[in-house]
Amino acid sequence: MEPEEFIQGMIDDQAALGVEPVDIDVKQVEDDAKTYVSGLIENYTNFYFDEQFLRKHPKFRKRIEDDIETLVSLRKMRRMDEITQDSLVKAIGGNPNNASLYRALTDIQRTILNIQNKIDETTRSLTAFMKGYQMEIDFDASPGDGSDDGSEDVQGEMVTRGTKDFINQMKGDQ
């Protein structure tokens, strides 16, 4: 049997089962995924950091770019699986006696949940990375202020480098 005949036979079998071929606009799905993930990452990075920080820390930026790639791929897979799930639900409506459609639906739903769990895990990991990186930032005293401990800033508010300095400063204010 020629490959073309085999493929045509599979298409004919799908039509007999009540399954219509699904045309997924992969380019549109990818563009939507990139737009969604870019917005998500922009919200996270703007919450924790500014553009100047991102330019000064290329390793940090590289890690974020890696997570963006991962999230785009996962988001794209999830969207395609959602389209497939919708198609399966319609096919089941057209042929409710076909057990393989129910099995395929169950498998695709399980896959969607696994992908969503991976998206959530990646997002949590990214958030933890940003929080951890923020905690590790070296907050140098501004040059020329002659202050070692950064006890007061320009507006008279108390600024400390750590818990011990904060406690000592609070004891001194009483």
Residue pairs with C-beta under 8 A, 6 or more apart in sequence:
1 9
11 21
14 20
14 21
17 91
17 95
17 98
17 100
17 101
18 91
18 94
18 95
18 98
18 101
19 87
19 88
19 91
19 95
19 101
20 87
20 90
20 91
22 83
22 84
22 87
24 80
24 83
24 84
26 80
29 76
29 79
29 80
29 83
30 72
30 76
32 75
32 79
33 72
33 73
33 75
33 76
33 79
34 72
36 75
37 68
37 71
37 72
37 75
38 68
40 71
40 123
41 64
41 67
41 68
41 71
41 126
44 126
44 127
44 130
45 54
45 64
45 130
48 130
48 131
48 133
48 134
49 60
49 130
49 134
53 60
54 60
54 61
54 64
55 61
57 133
60 133
63 129
64 126
67 122
67 125
67 126
70 122
71 119
71 122
71 123
74 115
74 118
74 119
74 122
75 119
77 115
78 112
78 115
78 116
78 119
81 108
81 111
81 112
81 115
82 112
84 108
85 105
85 108
85 109
85 112
88 101
88 104
88 105
88 108
89 105
91 98
91 101
92 98
92 101
92 102
92 105
95 101
139 150
139 161
141 147
141 148
141 150
149 160
149 161
149 165
150 159
150 160
150 161
151 158
151 159
151 160
151 165
151 169
152 158
152 159
153 159
158 166
158 169
158 173
160 166
160 169
